[in-house]
Amino acid sequence: MLALRGSLRRLSQALVHQVCSSFTTGHRQQEGTLYEFCTYYLKPANVEEFLYNFKKNVHLRTAHSELVGYWTVGFGGRINTVFHIWKYDNFAHRAAVYKALAKDEDWQEQFLIPNLPLIDKQESEITYLVPWCKIGTPPKEGVYELATFLMKPGGPALWGEAFQRAVNAHADQGYIKLIGVFHAEYGLLNRVHVLWWCENADARAAGRRQAHEDPRVVSAVRESVNYLDVQQNMFLIPWSFSPLK
């Protein structure tokens, strides 16, 4: 009997470890693929000039690494802000890209050096896709919402399942499309970003009103907020050269 109890206990511990591991690492972190969130706060008088210069020279930058999306902030955050996401195979890949950019005379002379005076402040955050999510494809051109959640300490092993149910409950409504769920690795820890696509801001507003009346959404969100400290969102407008439009 004691041997049986010991075996059951070890089996239970193994299952718990497997569940926790699926939320804390997953195959994407094991493979090393990471996403860098870059935010540039521009001087108000220089926004159009900065964006025009990047559009003209974007091919110089994308020759080194993959651009996932490029947006300006419409509302919900500091205006005159540019937000973009870059994909890297691993940290060594990112380091090699930045080393190559430092030696790329065309990039330095045509974009970086002339445009540095236009930037007021910039931030970088390293994230991973959560294991149960992959980058989605929008059905057509639209707008985006970046919802950011600061969760209680403990990581996805604590809140991952509840958070996944809340995200999927909204996605199942059909008024928005899930593009990606990203967990911060470097930056403000215990932070999760959910990137959504919608046709326009009015469609998103109408859909959320319906979602708030759906008992399945309400139940999932109530469970998830037990692990939530702070949340915020931004309305993002994609630029013509953004792969995600």
N, C-alpha and C positions, 0 to 999 in steps of 0.2 A: 504493500500500500504506500509506504513512504517513497519507494522507488518510482511508483506511478505518479505520485504527487510531484516529485522532483522533475520528472519528465514533462508533465503538464506545465509546470512553472517555467521550465526552460523554453518550451514551445511557445508559451504566451509571451515571454520576453523577446523571443526571436521575431514573432509577428509584430509586436510593438515597434521593435527596431526597424523592421522592413517598412512599416507605415510611416514612421518618422523620417526614415531615409528618403522615401519617395517625395517628401515635401521639402527636405532640407538640401538635397543635392539633385538627384535625377540625372538622366543621361546628358542633358545639355551642359550642366556644370562639369560633369565628368569629362565631356569632350572639350570643354574649355571655352566654347563660344560665348562671347560677352557683347554687351551693347553699351556704348558710351552716350550718355545724355549730356549734350552741350547746350548751355544757355548763354546767350550774349545779350547784355543789356546795352542798348545803343543810345547815343545822344539824340534827342528828339529831332533835331534839324538834319540828321544824317542818315535816317533810316532808309529812305529811298535810294540814296547813293550807295549805301552798303549792299543792299539787296541787288541792285543793278550790277554792281561790281562782282558779286558772287555768281550771279547768273551767267555773266560773261566768262567767268573763269572756272566754273564748277567742274569742267572736264579735267582741269589740272589736278583738282583735289580727288575726284573719284577715280583717277588713274592709280591711286595708291590704296584705297580701301572703299568698301561698299557703303553708300549713303542709303539709309532706310527711309528717312523722311525729313522734310525741311518745312517749318511753319513759322508764322508770326502769331503773336498772342492777340486775339481779338478782344476778349474781356475775361475777367475772372483772375487776372494776375497783373503784374506790372506791364503796362503798355510800352511800345517801342522795344519789344523784346523778340529775339529770334531764338527758336528752339529747334534743335536737330539731333538725330540719332544716327550713330555710326556703328557698324557691325565689324567685329574682329574675331579671328579664329581662337585667339588666346592672348595672354598678356605679352608674350614674346612677339606675336604678330603686331600688336599695337605699338610696342617699342620700336620695332623695325620700321613701321610706317612713319612715326614721328621723326625718326632719324633720317629717313629718306626725304621727308618734307623739308627738313632743315637744310638739305643739300640741293633741293629743287629750286634752281635759280628763277625759273619762270613763275613758280608759285610765290616765291618770296618777293620778287620784284613787281609782278603784275597785280597781286592781290594782297598778300599779308602786310607788307610794309606800308603801302599806301592807305590801308584801311584800319590799321591799328589805332590811329587817332580818333576814329569814329566810334570806338567801343568804350563804354563807360565802365563796364564790369563784365566778367565772365565766370561761369561755374562749370564744373565737370563732375559727373556721377557715373560710376560703373555699376551696371546691373546685369542680372541673368534673367532669361525667361524662366518662369516657373515650370516645373516638369510637365504639368498637364496642359500646357498651352504652346502653340506655335504661332508664328506671325501670320495673321489673316490677310486676305486680299479684299479690298473694297469692291463692291459691285459696279461702281461708277464714281465719277468725281463728286466730292462732297466736302464736308467739314469734319473736324475732329474734336474730341473732348479727352483731355488728359486728367483723369481723376487720381488723386494721390492720397494714400492712407498711411498714417503713422500708427502702427500697431503696437500693442503692449510687448515688452521684452519677452523673449522666449522663442521667437522665430516661427517659421511655418509648421514646425512640429507641434506648436501650441494652437495656432489659429488657422492653419492651412486649409483643413477640410471645411470649416465653417465659411471661410472667405471664398473658397471655390464654389460652394453652393450659392452664396449671395451673388457672385459674378454671373454664374450660369443662369440663375433665376431671372436676372435682367436680360441676359442675352437671348433667352428663350422667348421673350416678349416680341422680338422681331423688329422693333422700331430702331434699333441700333445694331451694329455689327462689331463684335469683339475683334480687335486687331492684335493685341498683345497684353500680357500681364508680366510685369518686370519687378523683380525683388532686388533691392539695393545691396550691393556688396561693398562698395566704397562710397561714402557720402553720409547722409543721415541714416543710421541703421534702423532696422525694423520698419522701413518705408517700402510700400508697394505702390507701383504705378499701373493703372489700367488705362490703356489707350483704346478709345472707341471711335468708330466712324458712324456718321449719320448724314442723311441727305442735306439737311439744313437745320438751323437752330429751332425753327418752329416745329418741325417734325420731331425733333428730340423732346421738346417741351410737351407736346401732345402725348408722346409715348410714355413719358415719365408719369404724367397724370394717370394714365391707365395702369401703369405698373404699380403705383402706390395704392391702387384699389384691388390688386390681385393678392389674395391671401397667401399664395405660395411665395411671392416676392417678399411680402411683409414678414412672413415667418423666417425666411432665410436671412433677411437683413437684421432682424432682431437678434438672431443667434450670433451673427458676425460682429455686431457692435459691442458685444461683451468684451471683445479683445481690442477695441479701437480707442485710440487717444484723440487723434485729430484727423480731419479730412479736409481737402480743398479740391477745386477743379479749375481748369482753364479751357477756354474755347480757342481752338487753333485753326488757322487758315493756311492751307497748303499753298506753296508757290509752284509756279509752272514747271520748275526743274525737279520738284520733289517726286521720288518714285511712288510714295503714297500720296494720292490726290483725292 
